[in-house]
Amino acid sequence: FPSAFDFGLECQVPPSGFNLGFLLQVLSSVELWMQNRILENLLDRVSVTGKL
């Protein structure tokens, strides 16, 4: 994911709909990835302790 942000920073081009859409896609994918990681950690805790 950091590579994606570096790619966005390196591309110093005028703002356009395509670039904005790409940025939103990257941010949404990062958010989904973080949510999945949090859910995985919670599920691991539940499976180990048997309770939240």
PQR file with spaces between the fields and no chain letter, atoms N, CA, C, O and H, PARSE charges and radii, in Angstrom:
ATOM       1  N    PHE     1       0.819   -1.207    0.000 -0.4000 1.5000
ATOM       2  CA   PHE     1       0.000    0.000    0.000 -0.0000 2.0000
ATOM       3  C    PHE     1       0.857    1.263    0.000  0.5500 1.7000
ATOM       4  O    PHE     1       0.525    2.200   -0.726 -0.5500 1.4000
ATOM       5  N    PRO     2       1.932    1.340    0.768 -0.5600 1.5000
ATOM       6  CA   PRO     2       2.787    2.535    0.690  0.2800 2.0000
ATOM       7  C    PRO     2       3.270    2.798   -0.728  0.5500 1.7000
ATOM       8  O    PRO     2       3.431    3.951   -1.128 -0.5500 1.4000
ATOM       9  N    SER     3       3.504    1.721   -1.498 -0.4000 1.5000
ATOM      10  CA   SER     3       3.961    1.923   -2.872 -0.0000 2.0000
ATOM      11  C    SER     3       2.893    2.643   -3.683  0.5500 1.7000
ATOM      12  O    SER     3       3.213    3.454   -4.552 -0.5500 1.4000
ATOM      13  H    SER     3       3.374    0.784   -1.173  0.4000 1.0000
ATOM      14  N    ALA     4       1.629    2.350   -3.405 -0.4000 1.5000
ATOM      15  CA   ALA     4       0.543    3.021   -4.119 -0.0000 2.0000
ATOM      16  C    ALA     4       0.536    4.507   -3.791  0.5500 1.7000
ATOM      17  O    ALA     4       0.335    5.341   -4.673 -0.5500 1.4000
ATOM      18  H    ALA     4       1.369    1.691   -2.699  0.4000 1.0000
ATOM      19  N    PHE     5       0.759    4.838   -2.513 -0.4000 1.5000
ATOM      20  CA   PHE     5       0.797    6.248   -2.140 -0.0000 2.0000
ATOM      21  C    PHE     5       2.017    6.926   -2.762  0.5500 1.7000
ATOM      22  O    PHE     5       1.923    8.066   -3.217 -0.5500 1.4000
ATOM      23  H    PHE     5       0.922    4.160   -1.796  0.4000 1.0000
ATOM      24  N    ASP     6       3.161    6.238   -2.786 -0.4000 1.5000
ATOM      25  CA   ASP     6       4.342    6.804   -3.427 -0.0000 2.0000
ATOM      26  C    ASP     6       4.060    7.055   -4.902  0.5500 1.7000
ATOM      27  O    ASP     6       4.463    8.081   -5.450 -0.5500 1.4000
ATOM      28  H    ASP     6       3.238    5.312   -2.417  0.4000 1.0000
ATOM      29  N    PHE     7       3.368    6.118   -5.543 -0.4000 1.5000
ATOM      30  CA   PHE     7       3.023    6.282   -6.952 -0.0000 2.0000
ATOM      31  C    PHE     7       2.171    7.532   -7.145  0.5500 1.7000
ATOM      32  O    PHE     7       2.373    8.285   -8.097 -0.5500 1.4000
ATOM      33  H    PHE     7       3.041    5.284   -5.098  0.4000 1.0000
ATOM      34  N    GLY     8       1.213    7.752   -6.233 -0.4000 1.5000
ATOM      35  CA   GLY     8       0.362    8.935   -6.335 -0.0000 2.0000
ATOM      36  C    GLY     8       1.162   10.212   -6.135  0.5500 1.7000
ATOM      37  O    GLY     8       0.892   11.219   -6.789 -0.5500 1.4000
ATOM      38  H    GLY     8       1.049    7.141   -5.459  0.4000 1.0000
ATOM      39  N    LEU     9       2.151   10.184   -5.234 -0.4000 1.5000
ATOM      40  CA   LEU     9       2.949   11.377   -4.977 -0.0000 2.0000
ATOM      41  C    LEU     9       3.896   11.655   -6.133  0.5500 1.7000
ATOM      42  O    LEU     9       4.150   12.811   -6.470 -0.5500 1.4000
ATOM      43  H    LEU     9       2.370    9.366   -4.703  0.4000 1.0000
ATOM      44  N    GLU    10       4.422   10.583   -6.745 -0.4000 1.5000
ATOM      45  CA   GLU    10       5.378   10.783   -7.832 -0.0000 2.0000
ATOM      46  C    GLU    10       4.689   11.344   -9.074  0.5500 1.7000
ATOM      47  O    GLU    10       5.307   12.075   -9.847 -0.5500 1.4000
ATOM      48  H    GLU    10       4.215    9.644   -6.470  0.4000 1.0000
ATOM      49  N    CYS    11       3.425   11.009   -9.268 -0.4000 1.5000
ATOM      50  CA   CYS    11       2.701   11.479  -10.460 -0.0000 2.0000
ATOM      51  C    CYS    11       2.187   12.893  -10.203  0.5500 1.7000
ATOM      52  O    CYS    11       1.026   13.077   -9.837 -0.5500 1.4000
ATOM      53  H    CYS    11       2.923   10.415   -8.640  0.4000 1.0000
ATOM      54  N    GLN    12       3.040   13.882  -10.392 -0.4000 1.5000
ATOM      55  CA   GLN    12       2.646   15.274  -10.213 -0.0000 2.0000
ATOM      56  C    GLN    12       2.004   15.774  -11.505  0.5500 1.7000
ATOM      57  O    GLN    12       2.643   16.449  -12.312 -0.5500 1.4000
ATOM      58  H    GLN    12       3.983   13.733  -10.690  0.4000 1.0000
ATOM      59  N    VAL    13       0.731   15.431  -11.682 -0.4000 1.5000
ATOM      60  CA   VAL    13       0.014   15.838  -12.891 -0.0000 2.0000
ATOM      61  C    VAL    13      -1.201   16.658  -12.480  0.5500 1.7000
ATOM      62  O    VAL    13      -1.668   16.538  -11.347 -0.5500 1.4000
ATOM      63  H    VAL    13       0.212   14.883  -11.027  0.4000 1.0000
ATOM      64  N    PRO    14      -1.722   17.488  -13.376 -0.5600 1.5000
ATOM      65  CA   PRO    14      -2.905   18.290  -13.057  0.2800 2.0000
ATOM      66  C    PRO    14      -4.063   17.394  -12.633  0.5500 1.7000
ATOM      67  O    PRO    14      -4.212   16.296  -13.169 -0.5500 1.4000
ATOM      68  N    PRO    15      -4.883   17.836  -11.688 -0.5600 1.5000
ATOM      69  CA   PRO    15      -6.010   17.029  -11.217  0.2800 2.0000
ATOM      70  C    PRO    15      -6.978   16.733  -12.354  0.5500 1.7000
ATOM      71  O    PRO    15      -7.262   17.591  -13.190 -0.5500 1.4000
ATOM      72  N    SER    16      -7.471   15.517  -12.368 -0.4000 1.5000
ATOM      73  CA   SER    16      -8.477   15.153  -13.367 -0.0000 2.0000
ATOM      74  C    SER    16      -9.414   14.128  -12.756  0.5500 1.7000
ATOM      75  O    SER    16      -9.128   13.582  -11.691 -0.5500 1.4000
ATOM      76  H    SER    16      -7.241   14.820  -11.690  0.4000 1.0000
ATOM      77  N    GLY    17     -10.526   13.863  -13.418 -0.4000 1.5000
ATOM      78  CA   GLY    17     -11.495   12.900  -12.901 -0.0000 2.0000
ATOM      79  C    GLY    17     -10.879   11.529  -12.739  0.5500 1.7000
ATOM      80  O    GLY    17     -11.157   10.832  -11.763 -0.5500 1.4000
ATOM      81  H    GLY    17     -10.759   14.306  -14.283  0.4000 1.0000
ATOM      82  N    PHE    18     -10.029   11.129  -13.703 -0.4000 1.5000
ATOM      83  CA   PHE    18      -9.419    9.798  -13.630 -0.0000 2.0000
ATOM      84  C    PHE    18      -8.527    9.687  -12.403  0.5500 1.7000
ATOM      85  O    PHE    18      -8.593    8.703  -11.666 -0.5500 1.4000
ATOM      86  H    PHE    18      -9.803   11.696  -14.495  0.4000 1.0000
ATOM      87  N    ASN    19      -7.676   10.720  -12.183 -0.4000 1.5000
ATOM      88  CA   ASN    19      -6.755   10.667  -11.045 -0.0000 2.0000
ATOM      89  C    ASN    19      -7.530   10.675   -9.731  0.5500 1.7000
ATOM      90  O    ASN    19      -7.171    9.961   -8.795 -0.5500 1.4000
ATOM      91  H    ASN    19      -7.622   11.519  -12.782  0.4000 1.0000
ATOM      92  N    LEU    20      -8.594   11.483   -9.658 -0.4000 1.5000
ATOM      93  CA   LEU    20      -9.398   11.537   -8.444 -0.0000 2.0000
ATOM      94  C    LEU    20     -10.041   10.178   -8.185  0.5500 1.7000
ATOM      95  O    LEU    20     -10.058    9.700   -7.051 -0.5500 1.4000
ATOM      96  H    LEU    20      -8.885   12.063  -10.418  0.4000 1.0000
ATOM      97  N    GLY    21     -10.566    9.561   -9.235 -0.4000 1.5000
ATOM      98  CA   GLY    21     -11.177    8.239   -9.083 -0.0000 2.0000
ATOM      99  C    GLY    21     -10.163    7.211   -8.635  0.5500 1.7000
ATOM     100  O    GLY    21     -10.460    6.362   -7.795 -0.5500 1.4000
ATOM     101  H    GLY    21     -10.552    9.949  -10.156  0.4000 1.0000
ATOM     102  N    PHE    22      -8.952    7.284   -9.198 -0.4000 1.5000
ATOM     103  CA   PHE    22      -7.894    6.341   -8.812 -0.0000 2.0000
ATOM     104  C    PHE    22      -7.534    6.525   -7.344  0.5500 1.7000
ATOM     105  O    PHE    22      -7.362    5.547   -6.617 -0.5500 1.4000
ATOM     106  H    PHE    22      -8.710    7.974   -9.880  0.4000 1.0000
ATOM     107  N    LEU    23      -7.420    7.777   -6.907 -0.4000 1.5000
ATOM     108  CA   LEU    23      -7.081    8.056   -5.510 -0.0000 2.0000
ATOM     109  C    LEU    23      -8.167    7.515   -4.590  0.5500 1.7000
ATOM     110  O    LEU    23      -7.869    6.904   -3.563 -0.5500 1.4000
ATOM     111  H    LEU    23      -7.560    8.571   -7.497  0.4000 1.0000
ATOM     112  N    LEU    24      -9.438    7.741   -4.961 -0.4000 1.5000
ATOM     113  CA   LEU    24     -10.540    7.233   -4.139 -0.0000 2.0000
ATOM     114  C    LEU    24     -10.506    5.714   -4.095  0.5500 1.7000
ATOM     115  O    LEU    24     -10.780    5.115   -3.055 -0.5500 1.4000
ATOM     116  H    LEU    24      -9.680    8.237   -5.795  0.4000 1.0000
ATOM     117  N    GLN    25     -10.170    5.084   -5.228 -0.4000 1.5000
ATOM     118  CA   GLN    25     -10.079    3.621   -5.251 -0.0000 2.0000
ATOM     119  C    GLN    25      -9.003    3.139   -4.295  0.5500 1.7000
ATOM     120  O    GLN    25      -9.222    2.189   -3.543 -0.5500 1.4000
ATOM     121  H    GLN    25      -9.948    5.571   -6.072  0.4000 1.0000
ATOM     122  N    VAL    26      -7.839    3.785   -4.316 -0.4000 1.5000
ATOM     123  CA   VAL    26      -6.736    3.377   -3.442 -0.0000 2.0000
ATOM     124  C    VAL    26      -7.144    3.542   -1.984  0.5500 1.7000
ATOM     125  O    VAL    26      -6.920    2.647   -1.168 -0.5500 1.4000
ATOM     126  H    VAL    26      -7.662    4.556   -4.927  0.4000 1.0000
ATOM     127  N    LEU    27      -7.745    4.691   -1.652 -0.4000 1.5000
ATOM     128  CA   LEU    27      -8.134    4.937   -0.264 -0.0000 2.0000
ATOM     129  C    LEU    27      -9.169    3.929    0.194  0.5500 1.7000
ATOM     130  O    LEU    27      -9.084    3.426    1.314 -0.5500 1.4000
ATOM     131  H    LEU    27      -7.926    5.418   -2.315  0.4000 1.0000
ATOM     132  N    SER    28     -10.156    3.619   -0.657 -0.4000 1.5000
ATOM     133  CA   SER    28     -11.198    2.670   -0.264 -0.0000 2.0000
ATOM     134  C    SER    28     -10.612    1.275   -0.090  0.5500 1.7000
ATOM     135  O    SER    28     -11.007    0.548    0.822 -0.5500 1.4000
ATOM     136  H    SER    28     -10.225    4.028   -1.567  0.4000 1.0000
ATOM     137  N    SER    29      -9.672    0.895   -0.956 -0.4000 1.5000
ATOM     138  CA   SER    29      -9.064   -0.434   -0.833 -0.0000 2.0000
ATOM     139  C    SER    29      -8.229   -0.513    0.443  0.5500 1.7000
ATOM     140  O    SER    29      -8.220   -1.546    1.112 -0.5500 1.4000
ATOM     141  H    SER    29      -9.352    1.485   -1.696  0.4000 1.0000
ATOM     142  N    VAL    30      -7.526    0.569    0.786 -0.4000 1.5000
ATOM     143  CA   VAL    30      -6.745    0.579    2.031 -0.0000 2.0000
ATOM     144  C    VAL    30      -7.680    0.468    3.226  0.5500 1.7000
ATOM     145  O    VAL    30      -7.393   -0.256    4.179 -0.5500 1.4000
ATOM     146  H    VAL    30      -7.533    1.408    0.242  0.4000 1.0000
ATOM     147  N    GLU    31      -8.814    1.197    3.173 -0.4000 1.5000
ATOM     148  CA   GLU    31      -9.769    1.148    4.283 -0.0000 2.0000
ATOM     149  C    GLU    31     -10.325   -0.262    4.443  0.5500 1.7000
ATOM     150  O    GLU    31     -10.436   -0.767    5.560 -0.5500 1.4000
ATOM     151  H    GLU    31      -9.047    1.786    2.399  0.4000 1.0000
ATOM     152  N    LEU    32     -10.677   -0.898    3.321 -0.4000 1.5000
ATOM     153  CA   LEU    32     -11.189   -2.268    3.384 -0.0000 2.0000
ATOM     154  C    LEU    32     -10.135   -3.206    3.945  0.5500 1.7000
ATOM     155  O    LEU    32     -10.447   -4.088    4.745 -0.5500 1.4000
ATOM     156  H    LEU    32     -10.587   -0.488    2.413  0.4000 1.0000
ATOM     157  N    TRP    33      -8.877   -3.022    3.525 -0.4000 1.5000
ATOM     158  CA   TRP    33      -7.797   -3.889    4.004 -0.0000 2.0000
ATOM     159  C    TRP    33      -7.633   -3.739    5.512  0.5500 1.7000
ATOM     160  O    TRP    33      -7.477   -4.734    6.219 -0.5500 1.4000
ATOM     161  H    TRP    33      -8.623   -2.306    2.875  0.4000 1.0000
ATOM     162  N    MET    34      -7.665   -2.496    6.012 -0.4000 1.5000
ATOM     163  CA   MET    34      -7.516   -2.271    7.454 -0.0000 2.0000
ATOM     164  C    MET    34      -8.689   -2.876    8.210  0.5500 1.7000
ATOM     165  O    MET    34      -8.500   -3.465    9.274 -0.5500 1.4000
ATOM     166  H    MET    34      -7.791   -1.688    5.438  0.4000 1.0000
ATOM     167  N    GLN    35      -9.911   -2.737    7.669 -0.4000 1.5000
ATOM     168  CA   GLN    35     -11.079   -3.317    8.327 -0.0000 2.0000
ATOM     169  C    GLN    35     -10.944   -4.829    8.388  0.5500 1.7000
ATOM     170  O    GLN    35     -11.267   -5.439    9.407 -0.5500 1.4000
ATOM     171  H    GLN    35     -10.065   -2.259    6.804  0.4000 1.0000
ATOM     172  N    ASN    36     -10.470   -5.441    7.309 -0.4000 1.5000
ATOM     173  CA   ASN    36     -10.291   -6.893    7.301 -0.0000 2.0000
ATOM     174  C    ASN    36      -9.256   -7.311    8.335  0.5500 1.7000
ATOM     175  O    ASN    36      -9.435   -8.320    9.017 -0.5500 1.4000
ATOM     176  H    ASN    36     -10.207   -4.945    6.481  0.4000 1.0000
ATOM     177  N    ARG    37      -8.182   -6.550    8.456 -0.4000 1.5000
ATOM     178  CA   ARG    37      -7.149   -6.878    9.442 -0.0000 2.0000
ATOM     179  C    ARG    37      -7.732   -6.803   10.859  0.5500 1.7000
ATOM     180  O    ARG    37      -7.464   -7.678   11.682 -0.5500 1.4000
ATOM     181  H    ARG    37      -8.037   -5.731    7.902  0.4000 1.0000
ATOM     182  N    ILE    38      -8.521   -5.772   11.147 -0.4000 1.5000
ATOM     183  CA   ILE    38      -9.118   -5.621   12.480 -0.0000 2.0000
ATOM     184  C    ILE    38     -10.061   -6.783   12.752  0.5500 1.7000
ATOM     185  O    ILE    38     -10.063   -7.339   13.851 -0.5500 1.4000
ATOM     186  H    ILE    38      -8.738   -5.061   10.478  0.4000 1.0000
ATOM     187  N    LEU    39     -10.872   -7.159   11.747 -0.4000 1.5000
ATOM     188  CA   LEU    39     -11.794   -8.281   11.927 -0.0000 2.0000
ATOM     189  C    LEU    39     -11.021   -9.565   12.172  0.5500 1.7000
ATOM     190  O    LEU    39     -11.414  -10.371   13.015 -0.5500 1.4000
ATOM     191  H    LEU    39     -10.871   -6.708   10.854  0.4000 1.0000
ATOM     192  N    GLU    40      -9.929   -9.766   11.447 -0.4000 1.5000
ATOM     193  CA   GLU    40      -9.126  -10.978   11.640 -0.0000 2.0000
ATOM     194  C    GLU    40      -8.559  -11.019   13.055  0.5500 1.7000
ATOM     195  O    GLU    40      -8.564  -12.072   13.692 -0.5500 1.4000
ATOM     196  H    GLU    40      -9.610   -9.111   10.762  0.4000 1.0000
ATOM     197  N    ASN    41      -8.073   -9.887   13.550 -0.4000 1.5000
ATOM     198  CA   ASN    41      -7.525   -9.848   14.911 -0.0000 2.0000
ATOM     199  C    ASN    41      -8.609  -10.153   15.935  0.5500 1.7000
ATOM     200  O    ASN    41      -8.368  -10.885   16.895 -0.5500 1.4000
ATOM     201  H    ASN    41      -8.070   -9.032   13.032  0.4000 1.0000
ATOM     202  N    LEU    42      -9.817   -9.589   15.732 -0.4000 1.5000
ATOM     203  CA   LEU    42     -10.910   -9.860   16.667 -0.0000 2.0000
ATOM     204  C    LEU    42     -11.283  -11.330   16.637  0.5500 1.7000
ATOM     205  O    LEU    42     -11.497  -11.939   17.685 -0.5500 1.4000
ATOM     206  H    LEU    42     -10.012   -8.995   14.952  0.4000 1.0000
ATOM     207  N    LEU    43     -11.362  -11.910   15.435 -0.4000 1.5000
ATOM     208  CA   LEU    43     -11.727  -13.323   15.331 -0.0000 2.0000
ATOM     209  C    LEU    43     -10.666  -14.200   15.981  0.5500 1.7000
ATOM     210  O    LEU    43     -10.994  -15.200   16.620 -0.5500 1.4000
ATOM     211  H    LEU    43     -11.188  -11.415   14.583  0.4000 1.0000
ATOM     212  N    ASP    44      -9.402  -13.836   15.825 -0.4000 1.5000
ATOM     213  CA   ASP    44      -8.329  -14.613   16.461 -0.0000 2.0000
ATOM     214  C    ASP    44      -8.473  -14.556   17.983  0.5500 1.7000
ATOM     215  O    ASP    44      -8.317  -15.574   18.657 -0.5500 1.4000
ATOM     216  H    ASP    44      -9.135  -13.024   15.305  0.4000 1.0000
ATOM     217  N    ARG    45      -8.766  -13.386   18.522 -0.4000 1.5000
ATOM     218  CA   ARG    45      -8.927  -13.257   19.975 -0.0000 2.0000
ATOM     219  C    ARG    45     -10.112  -14.096   20.444  0.5500 1.7000
ATOM     220  O    ARG    45     -10.032  -14.769   21.472 -0.5500 1.4000
ATOM     221  H    ARG    45      -8.892  -12.559   17.975  0.4000 1.0000
ATOM     222  N    VAL    46     -11.214  -14.054   19.689 -0.4000 1.5000
ATOM     223  CA   VAL    46     -12.406  -14.807   20.082 -0.0000 2.0000
ATOM     224  C    VAL    46     -12.108  -16.301   20.053  0.5500 1.7000
ATOM     225  O    VAL    46     -12.517  -17.032   20.955 -0.5500 1.4000
ATOM     226  H    VAL    46     -11.279  -13.507   18.854  0.4000 1.0000
ATOM     227  N    SER    47     -11.402  -16.757   19.028 -0.4000 1.5000
ATOM     228  CA   SER    47     -11.118  -18.191   18.916 -0.0000 2.0000
ATOM     229  C    SER    47     -10.172  -18.641   20.023  0.5500 1.7000
ATOM     230  O    SER    47     -10.249  -19.786   20.468 -0.5500 1.4000
ATOM     231  H    SER    47     -11.070  -16.163   18.295  0.4000 1.0000
ATOM     232  N    VAL    48      -9.283  -17.761   20.474 -0.4000 1.5000
ATOM     233  CA   VAL    48      -8.316  -18.143   21.511 -0.0000 2.0000
ATOM     234  C    VAL    48      -8.959  -18.087   22.898  0.5500 1.7000
ATOM     235  O    VAL    48      -8.832  -19.030   23.679 -0.5500 1.4000
ATOM     236  H    VAL    48      -9.220  -16.831   20.113  0.4000 1.0000
ATOM     237  N    THR    49      -9.644  -16.993   23.202 -0.4000 1.5000
ATOM     238  CA   THR    49     -10.182  -16.816   24.551 -0.0000 2.0000
ATOM     239  C    THR    49     -11.602  -17.358   24.667  0.5500 1.7000
ATOM     240  O    THR    49     -12.044  -17.687   25.768 -0.5500 1.4000
ATOM     241  H    THR    49      -9.747  -16.227   22.567  0.4000 1.0000
ATOM     242  N    GLY    50     -12.320  -17.455   23.560 -0.4000 1.5000
ATOM     243  CA   GLY    50     -13.696  -17.924   23.602 -0.0000 2.0000
ATOM     244  C    GLY    50     -14.675  -16.822   23.936  0.5500 1.7000
ATOM     245  O    GLY    50     -15.876  -17.073   24.035 -0.5500 1.4000
ATOM     246  H    GLY    50     -11.961  -17.188   22.666  0.4000 1.0000
ATOM     247  N    LYS    51     -14.175  -15.577   24.114 -0.4000 1.5000
ATOM     248  CA   LYS    51     -15.057  -14.444   24.376 -0.0000 2.0000
ATOM     249  C    LYS    51     -14.343  -13.171   23.957  0.5500 1.7000
ATOM     250  O    LYS    51     -13.126  -13.163   23.773 -0.5500 1.4000
ATOM     251  H    LYS    51     -13.199  -15.373   24.033  0.4000 1.0000
ATOM     252  N    LEU    52     -15.106  -12.097   23.808 -0.4000 1.5000
ATOM     253  CA   LEU    52     -14.510  -10.841   23.369 -0.0000 2.0000
ATOM     254  C    LEU    52     -13.642  -10.247   24.473  0.5500 1.7000
ATOM     255  O    LEU    52     -13.052   -9.182   24.290 -0.5500 1.4000
ATOM     256  H    LEU    52     -16.094  -12.104   23.958  0.4000 1.0000
